[in-house]
Amino acid sequence: MGDAPRPAPRTHVKKLGDSLLILALILAIWQGLYAYAGDVAISSPLNTFTFATGLLTHAPFWDHAAATLLAFAYALAISAAAGIALGLLLGLRRFAGDVAEPLLVSLYTIPKVTLYPVMLLVFGLGMSAKVAFGVIHGMIPVILFTLTAVKNIPPVLLRTARALQLRPLETATTVLAPAVMPEIITGLRVGFALTLLGVLIGEMFASQRGLGFLIINGINSHDVRMTTAVAVIVVVFAVFVNGAMLALDRRVHHARA
């Protein structure tokens, strides 16, 4: 006898329904806030999306968006490369990792706004300051996730690698990398969001270009539609990219399970 036919999977349909429900709830709350506060505090969803559509067809907006994306790309690359390297180094040197971990956690909890005067003094205004702001936000989570992943590698794997007389490069590629990759991807996902936040805040304080500059300029000139529309565009971009990274994160964890 053949296997009984399985019912069609409903997981994706359920996820889509949940997403639409959450979106409808957000729009309802947004509309309620607009009805309560009015145009002086926030623009309505319809006005915001109409204005945002106009921005997306306006060439100067893309000049600001390109400046933000370039600074974000530099900051994310530095955060990822330096964070993974330092995390691996501290994880493999157990004593150094035990000493550094509480220090990094303490640094992570410090409000970064307290460091802005120092960062501006060191890097000045412009691209370097924006990149630095992004790195100080995004690098520490990557270090911590990588450090924790290396520390939690089962000792039997390393003993097996030594018993098989694997060279360091072979150990790194065949043992360490598969074991720590899921946690590193999780760290990169967290670092992505925080690096983007850091770059945007850096543009508010230390730049005359970028989406962060448009937001702070809209606040200073009381252009509520500009501020709300740019913020929504940034949120939509972050949600889509973070959703893609979350799907990759889940797939990697599932593959290892």
SULSULHU-V734089 format. One record per residue. N is the residue number from 1. RES is the residue in three letters. OMEGA is omega as a letter, one per 30 degrees, with the letter a starting at -180 (none if undefined). D_LAST is the distance of its C-alpha to the last C-alpha in Angstrom with 2 decimals. Layout:
((N:RES:OMEGA:D_LAST) (N:RES:OMEGA:D_LAST))
This chain:
((1:MET:l:31.68) (2:GLY:l:29.14) (3:ASP:l:26.15) (4:ALA:a:27.16) (5:PRO:l:26.45) (6:ARG:l:23.60) (7:PRO:l:24.67) (8:ALA:a:24.06) (9:PRO:a:21.10) (10:ARG:a:22.54) (11:THR:a:19.71) (12:HIS:l:21.20) (13:VAL:l:24.67) (14:LYS:l:23.80) (15:LYS:l:22.26) (16:LEU:l:25.41) (17:GLY:l:27.62) (18:ASP:a:26.11) (19:SER:l:26.53) (20:LEU:l:30.10) (21:LEU:l:30.86) (22:ILE:l:29.78) (23:LEU:l:31.82) (24:ALA:l:34.79) (25:LEU:l:34.61) (26:ILE:l:34.60) (27:LEU:l:37.57) (28:ALA:l:39.40) (29:ILE:l:39.07) (30:TRP:l:40.13) (31:GLN:l:43.14) (32:GLY:l:44.01) (33:LEU:l:44.04) (34:TYR:l:46.26) (35:ALA:a:48.59) (36:TYR:a:48.87) (37:ALA:l:49.27) (38:GLY:a:50.73) (39:ASP:a:50.97) (40:VAL:a:51.77) (41:ALA:a:48.20) (42:ILE:l:45.86) (43:SER:a:46.32) (44:SER:l:45.38) (45:PRO:a:42.32) (46:LEU:l:44.66) (47:ASN:a:46.72) (48:THR:a:43.69) (49:PHE:l:42.06) (50:THR:l:45.50) (51:PHE:l:46.11) (52:ALA:l:42.65) (53:THR:l:43.29) (54:GLY:l:46.55) (55:LEU:a:44.92) (56:LEU:l:42.51) (57:THR:a:45.59) (58:HIS:a:47.41) (59:ALA:a:47.32) (60:PRO:l:47.73) (61:PHE:a:44.54) (62:TRP:l:42.56) (63:ASP:l:44.26) (64:HIS:l:42.88) (65:ALA:l:39.42) (66:ALA:l:39.45) (67:ALA:l:40.47) (68:THR:a:37.58) (69:LEU:l:34.99) (70:LEU:l:36.42) (71:ALA:l:36.34) (72:PHE:l:32.82) (73:ALA:l:31.63) (74:TYR:a:33.30) (75:ALA:a:31.98) (76:LEU:l:28.35) (77:ALA:l:28.56) (78:ILE:a:30.12) (79:SER:a:27.73) (80:ALA:a:24.65) (81:ALA:a:26.23) (82:ALA:a:27.92) (83:GLY:l:25.13) (84:ILE:a:22.51) (85:ALA:l:25.22) (86:LEU:l:26.41) (87:GLY:l:23.01) (88:LEU:a:22.20) (89:LEU:a:25.73) (90:LEU:l:25.69) (91:GLY:a:22.30) (92:LEU:l:23.53) (93:ARG:a:26.84) (94:ARG:a:25.92) (95:PHE:l:29.41) (96:ALA:l:29.80) (97:GLY:l:26.49) (98:ASP:l:27.56) (99:VAL:a:30.87) (100:ALA:a:29.70) (101:GLU:l:26.92) (102:PRO:l:29.38) (103:LEU:l:31.78) (104:LEU:l:29.31) (105:VAL:l:28.35) (106:SER:l:32.10) (107:LEU:a:32.75) (108:TYR:a:30.02) (109:THR:l:31.79) (110:ILE:l:35.22) (111:PRO:a:36.56) (112:LYS:l:36.70) (113:VAL:l:40.01) (114:THR:a:41.69) (115:LEU:a:40.90) (116:TYR:l:42.33) (117:PRO:l:45.92) (118:VAL:a:44.82) (119:MET:l:42.62) (120:LEU:l:45.54) (121:LEU:a:47.91) (122:VAL:a:45.78) (123:PHE:a:44.60) (124:GLY:l:47.26) (125:LEU:l:46.93) (126:GLY:a:45.06) (127:MET:a:41.92) (128:SER:l:41.28) (129:ALA:l:41.38) (130:LYS:l:38.97) (131:VAL:a:36.46) (132:ALA:l:36.93) (133:PHE:l:36.40) (134:GLY:a:33.11) (135:VAL:a:31.91) (136:ILE:l:32.82) (137:HIS:a:30.76) (138:GLY:a:27.61) (139:MET:a:27.29) (140:ILE:l:26.78) (141:PRO:l:23.53) (142:VAL:l:22.05) (143:ILE:a:23.41) (144:LEU:l:22.05) (145:PHE:l:18.43) (146:THR:l:18.57) (147:LEU:a:20.46) (148:THR:l:18.06) (149:ALA:a:15.07) (150:VAL:a:17.27) (151:LYS:a:18.58) (152:ASN:l:15.26) (153:ILE:l:14.34) (154:PRO:a:14.49) (155:PRO:a:18.09) (156:VAL:l:17.45) (157:LEU:l:15.99) (158:LEU:l:19.23) (159:ARG:l:21.35) (160:THR:l:20.04) (161:ALA:l:20.87) (162:ARG:l:24.29) (163:ALA:l:24.84) (164:LEU:l:24.28) (165:GLN:l:26.66) (166:LEU:l:24.60) (167:ARG:a:26.54) (168:PRO:a:25.46) (169:LEU:l:24.63) (170:GLU:l:22.57) (171:THR:a:20.70) (172:ALA:a:20.12) (173:THR:a:18.93) (174:THR:a:16.89) (175:VAL:a:15.52) (176:LEU:a:16.04) (177:ALA:l:15.25) (178:PRO:a:11.67) (179:ALA:a:10.99) (180:VAL:a:12.95) (181:MET:l:12.67) (182:PRO:l:10.45) (183:GLU:l:12.93) (184:ILE:l:15.78) (185:ILE:l:15.27) (186:THR:l:15.35) (187:GLY:l:18.44) (188:LEU:l:19.99) (189:ARG:l:19.69) (190:VAL:l:21.51) (191:GLY:l:23.84) (192:PHE:a:24.71) (193:ALA:a:26.11) (194:LEU:l:27.97) (195:THR:l:29.36) (196:LEU:l:30.75) (197:LEU:a:32.28) (198:GLY:l:33.85) (199:VAL:l:35.36) (200:LEU:l:36.84) (201:ILE:l:38.36) (202:GLY:l:39.66) (203:GLU:l:41.38) (204:MET:a:43.00) (205:PHE:a:44.53) (206:ALA:a:44.94) (207:SER:l:45.41) (208:GLN:l:47.73) (209:ARG:l:45.18) (210:GLY:a:41.79) (211:LEU:l:40.31) (212:GLY:l:40.48) (213:PHE:l:44.17) (214:LEU:a:44.70) (215:ILE:a:43.22) (216:ILE:l:45.37) (217:ASN:l:48.36) (218:GLY:l:48.00) (219:ILE:a:47.94) (220:ASN:a:51.00) (221:SER:a:52.93) (222:HIS:l:51.81) (223:ASP:a:50.40) (224:VAL:a:48.06) (225:ARG:l:47.05) (226:MET:a:46.11) (227:THR:a:44.05) (228:THR:a:42.19) (229:ALA:l:41.66) (230:VAL:l:40.28) (231:ALA:l:37.97) (232:VAL:l:36.65) (233:ILE:l:36.16) (234:VAL:a:34.15) (235:VAL:l:32.00) (236:VAL:l:31.36) (237:PHE:a:30.39) (238:ALA:a:28.03) (239:VAL:a:26.38) (240:PHE:a:25.81) (241:VAL:l:24.43) (242:ASN:l:22.23) (243:GLY:l:20.96) (244:ALA:l:20.11) (245:MET:l:18.32) (246:LEU:l:16.39) (247:ALA:l:15.33) (248:LEU:l:14.25) (249:ASP:a:12.41) (250:ARG:a:10.44) (251:ARG:l:9.88) (252:VAL:l:8.71) (253:HIS:l:6.23) (254:HIS:l:5.11) (255:ALA:a:5.56) (256:ARG:a:3.82) (257:ALA:none:0.00))
